[in-house]
């Protein structure tokens, strides 16, 4: 029975590969054309938490390898670039005991991202993600794990929102996300 099922699955997968079937999300640029090269800029970190942008960058890369049907390249070589900023990363108290002892905390991560076409200098699509993740405090490093989990979920959420809507029209004349002005320039 297992062998027959394996043969059926093999035959189906061979048929799918011949007709252009893919299992990932195909990024689409302006005009709906598929894009083969996708890049990620390191997001701006507007929170007081240091190095969140590095962890989010790793999470975005992992999400893209898992979900996207494209080749990941440096932003300078990419046909489309995902860029954005981390707006919030806060720990909030959650559930308390009858004695007012905190038993659970909650991490809230909020990011904003855009799929940007560097050649046309236009935003193709925008996405925002607010991810709350609760954790009990009875485990060592539970709050650190909760923040990492919230960043991974936020990365997957914005990636899917940016890439999973190929039939949607690009945003009309969307303004660019500009980096903050540097003093002295």
The 8 nearest C-alpha neighbors of each residue, nearest first, counted from 0:
[[1, 3, 2, 4, 5, 6, 7, 8],
 [2, 0, 4, 3, 5, 6, 7, 8],
 [1, 3, 5, 4, 0, 6, 7, 8],
 [2, 4, 6, 0, 5, 1, 7, 8],
 [5, 3, 1, 7, 2, 6, 8, 0],
 [4, 6, 2, 8, 3, 7, 9, 1],
 [7, 5, 9, 3, 4, 8, 10, 2],
 [6, 8, 4, 10, 9, 5, 11, 3],
 [9, 7, 11, 5, 10, 6, 12, 4],
 [10, 8, 6, 12, 7, 11, 5, 13],
 [11, 9, 7, 13, 8, 12, 6, 14],
 [10, 12, 8, 14, 13, 9, 7, 15],
 [11, 13, 15, 9, 14, 10, 8, 16],
 [14, 12, 10, 16, 11, 15, 9, 17],
 [15, 13, 11, 17, 12, 16, 10, 18],
 [14, 16, 12, 20, 17, 18, 13, 11],
 [15, 17, 13, 20, 14, 18, 19, 12],
 [16, 18, 14, 15, 19, 13, 20, 12],
 [17, 19, 15, 16, 20, 14, 13, 21],
 [20, 18, 16, 17, 21, 15, 14, 22],
 [21, 19, 15, 16, 18, 22, 17, 14],
 [22, 20, 23, 19, 16, 68, 15, 24],
 [21, 23, 20, 24, 68, 66, 67, 25],
 [24, 22, 68, 67, 66, 21, 25, 65],
 [23, 25, 67, 68, 66, 163, 162, 26],
 [24, 26, 68, 67, 23, 27, 33, 69],
 [27, 25, 162, 34, 33, 24, 28, 165],
 [28, 26, 33, 31, 32, 34, 165, 25],
 [27, 29, 31, 32, 30, 34, 123, 33],
 [28, 30, 31, 123, 169, 32, 27, 116],
 [29, 31, 32, 28, 168, 27, 169, 33],
 [32, 30, 27, 28, 29, 165, 33, 166],
 [31, 33, 27, 28, 30, 34, 29, 26],
 [34, 32, 27, 26, 25, 31, 28, 35],
 [35, 33, 27, 26, 36, 28, 32, 78],
 [34, 36, 69, 70, 33, 37, 78, 26],
 [37, 35, 70, 77, 78, 34, 71, 69],
 [36, 38, 71, 77, 79, 80, 72, 78],
 [39, 37, 74, 80, 72, 77, 73, 71],
 [40, 38, 81, 80, 74, 82, 41, 37],
 [39, 41, 82, 42, 74, 81, 38, 80],
 [40, 42, 56, 52, 39, 43, 82, 53],
 [41, 43, 84, 83, 52, 82, 40, 44],
 [44, 42, 84, 85, 45, 83, 41, 52],
 [43, 45, 85, 46, 84, 52, 42, 51],
 [46, 44, 86, 85, 43, 47, 84, 87],
 [47, 45, 48, 44, 87, 86, 88, 85],
 [46, 48, 49, 45, 88, 44, 87, 89],
 [47, 49, 46, 51, 50, 88, 44, 45],
 [50, 48, 51, 47, 46, 44, 52, 53],
 [51, 49, 52, 53, 48, 54, 44, 55],
 [52, 50, 54, 53, 49, 55, 48, 44],
 [51, 53, 55, 50, 54, 42, 44, 56],
 [54, 52, 56, 51, 50, 55, 57, 41],
 [53, 55, 51, 57, 56, 52, 58, 50],
 [54, 56, 58, 52, 57, 53, 150, 59],
 [57, 55, 53, 59, 58, 54, 41, 52],
 [56, 58, 60, 54, 55, 59, 61, 53],
 [57, 59, 55, 61, 151, 56, 60, 154],
 [60, 58, 62, 154, 56, 61, 57, 55],
 [61, 59, 63, 57, 58, 62, 64, 56],
 [60, 62, 58, 64, 59, 63, 65, 57],
 [63, 61, 59, 65, 155, 60, 64, 66],
 [64, 62, 67, 60, 66, 65, 61, 59],
 [63, 65, 61, 62, 66, 67, 60, 68],
 [64, 66, 62, 63, 61, 67, 23, 60],
 [67, 65, 63, 23, 64, 62, 24, 68],
 [68, 66, 24, 23, 63, 69, 64, 25],
 [67, 69, 23, 25, 24, 66, 70, 22],
 [70, 68, 35, 67, 36, 71, 25, 37],
 [69, 71, 36, 35, 37, 72, 68, 67],
 [72, 70, 37, 38, 36, 69, 73, 63],
 [73, 71, 38, 37, 77, 36, 76, 74],
 [72, 74, 38, 75, 76, 77, 39, 71],
 [75, 73, 38, 77, 76, 39, 80, 40],
 [74, 76, 73, 77, 38, 72, 117, 78],
 [77, 75, 74, 73, 72, 78, 36, 38],
 [78, 76, 36, 74, 37, 38, 79, 75],
 [77, 79, 36, 37, 116, 34, 76, 80],
 [80, 78, 116, 37, 77, 115, 38, 114],
 [81, 79, 38, 115, 39, 114, 37, 74],
 [82, 80, 114, 39, 113, 115, 38, 40],
 [83, 81, 40, 112, 113, 42, 39, 80],
 [84, 82, 112, 42, 111, 113, 43, 81],
 [83, 85, 43, 42, 111, 44, 110, 86],
 [84, 86, 110, 44, 45, 87, 43, 109],
 [85, 87, 45, 110, 109, 84, 46, 44],
 [88, 86, 109, 108, 46, 85, 89, 110],
 [87, 89, 108, 107, 46, 109, 106, 90],
 [90, 88, 107, 106, 87, 91, 108, 105],
 [89, 91, 106, 105, 107, 104, 92, 88],
 [90, 92, 105, 104, 93, 106, 89, 107],
 [93, 91, 104, 105, 103, 101, 90, 94],
 [92, 94, 104, 103, 105, 91, 95, 101],
 [93, 95, 103, 102, 101, 92, 96, 104],
 [96, 94, 101, 100, 102, 99, 93, 97],
 [95, 97, 99, 100, 98, 101, 102, 94],
 [96, 98, 99, 95, 100, 101, 94, 102],
 [97, 99, 96, 100, 95, 101, 102, 94],
 [100, 98, 96, 95, 97, 101, 102, 94],
 [99, 101, 96, 95, 98, 102, 97, 94],
 [100, 102, 95, 103, 94, 99, 96, 92],
 [103, 101, 95, 94, 136, 135, 100, 96],
 [104, 102, 135, 93, 94, 136, 134, 101],
 [105, 103, 93, 92, 134, 133, 91, 135],
 [104, 106, 133, 91, 132, 90, 93, 92],
 [107, 105, 90, 132, 131, 89, 146, 133],
 [106, 108, 131, 89, 130, 88, 132, 90],
 [109, 107, 88, 130, 87, 129, 149, 131],
 [110, 108, 129, 87, 86, 128, 85, 130],
 [111, 109, 85, 128, 86, 84, 127, 112],
 [110, 112, 127, 83, 84, 126, 128, 85],
 [113, 111, 83, 126, 82, 125, 127, 84],
 [112, 114, 125, 82, 81, 124, 115, 83],
 [113, 115, 81, 124, 123, 80, 122, 161],
 [114, 116, 122, 80, 79, 123, 121, 113],
 [115, 117, 79, 121, 120, 119, 118, 122],
 [118, 116, 120, 119, 115, 79, 121, 78],
 [119, 117, 120, 116, 78, 121, 79, 115],
 [118, 120, 121, 117, 116, 29, 122, 115],
 [121, 119, 117, 118, 116, 122, 115, 175],
 [122, 120, 119, 116, 115, 123, 173, 172],
 [121, 123, 115, 124, 173, 114, 116, 113],
 [122, 124, 169, 114, 115, 170, 121, 29],
 [123, 125, 114, 122, 113, 169, 170, 161],
 [126, 124, 113, 112, 114, 161, 127, 123],
 [125, 127, 112, 157, 111, 113, 160, 161],
 [128, 126, 111, 110, 112, 157, 129, 125],
 [127, 129, 110, 109, 153, 130, 157, 111],
 [128, 130, 109, 108, 110, 131, 127, 107],
 [129, 131, 108, 107, 149, 153, 128, 109],
 [132, 130, 107, 106, 108, 105, 133, 129],
 [133, 131, 106, 105, 149, 145, 107, 130],
 [134, 132, 105, 104, 106, 131, 103, 145],
 [135, 133, 103, 104, 105, 145, 136, 141],
 [134, 136, 103, 137, 102, 104, 141, 133],
 [135, 137, 103, 138, 102, 141, 134, 104],
 [136, 138, 135, 139, 102, 141, 103, 134],
 [139, 137, 141, 136, 140, 135, 142, 134],
 [138, 140, 141, 137, 136, 142, 143, 144],
 [141, 139, 143, 142, 144, 138, 136, 145],
 [142, 140, 144, 138, 139, 143, 145, 136],
 [141, 143, 145, 144, 140, 146, 134, 136],
 [144, 142, 140, 146, 145, 141, 147, 148],
 [143, 145, 147, 141, 142, 146, 148, 140],
 [144, 146, 142, 148, 143, 147, 149, 141],
 [147, 145, 149, 143, 148, 144, 106, 150],
 [148, 146, 144, 150, 149, 145, 151, 143],
 [147, 149, 145, 151, 146, 150, 144, 152],
 [150, 148, 146, 152, 147, 151, 132, 130],
 [149, 151, 153, 147, 148, 152, 55, 154],
 [152, 150, 148, 154, 58, 153, 149, 147],
 [151, 153, 149, 155, 154, 150, 156, 148],
 [152, 154, 156, 150, 151, 155, 128, 149],
 [155, 153, 59, 151, 152, 156, 157, 58],
 [156, 154, 158, 152, 62, 153, 157, 159],
 [155, 157, 153, 159, 154, 158, 152, 160],
 [158, 156, 160, 159, 154, 126, 155, 161],
 [159, 157, 155, 161, 160, 156, 162, 154],
 [158, 160, 162, 156, 163, 161, 157, 155],
 [161, 159, 157, 158, 163, 162, 126, 156],
 [162, 160, 158, 159, 157, 163, 124, 126],
 [161, 163, 26, 159, 160, 164, 158, 24],
 [164, 162, 159, 160, 165, 161, 24, 25],
 [163, 165, 166, 167, 162, 161, 160, 159],
 [166, 164, 167, 27, 163, 31, 162, 26],
 [167, 165, 164, 168, 31, 163, 27, 169],
 [168, 166, 165, 164, 169, 31, 124, 170],
 [167, 169, 166, 170, 30, 31, 165, 123],
 [170, 168, 123, 124, 171, 29, 167, 122],
 [169, 171, 173, 123, 124, 172, 168, 122],
 [172, 170, 173, 169, 168, 122, 123, 121],
 [171, 173, 170, 174, 121, 122, 169, 175],
 [172, 174, 171, 170, 122, 175, 121, 123],
 [175, 173, 172, 176, 122, 121, 177, 171],
 [176, 174, 177, 173, 122, 121, 120, 115],
 [177, 175, 178, 174, 83, 113, 82, 122],
 [176, 178, 175, 179, 180, 174, 83, 43],
 [177, 179, 180, 176, 43, 181, 175, 83],
 [180, 178, 181, 177, 43, 176, 182, 45],
 [179, 181, 178, 182, 184, 177, 183, 176],
 [180, 182, 184, 183, 179, 178, 177, 43],
 [183, 181, 184, 180, 179, 178, 177, 45],
 [182, 184, 181, 180, 179, 178, 177, 43],
 [183, 182, 181, 180, 179, 178, 177, 176]]
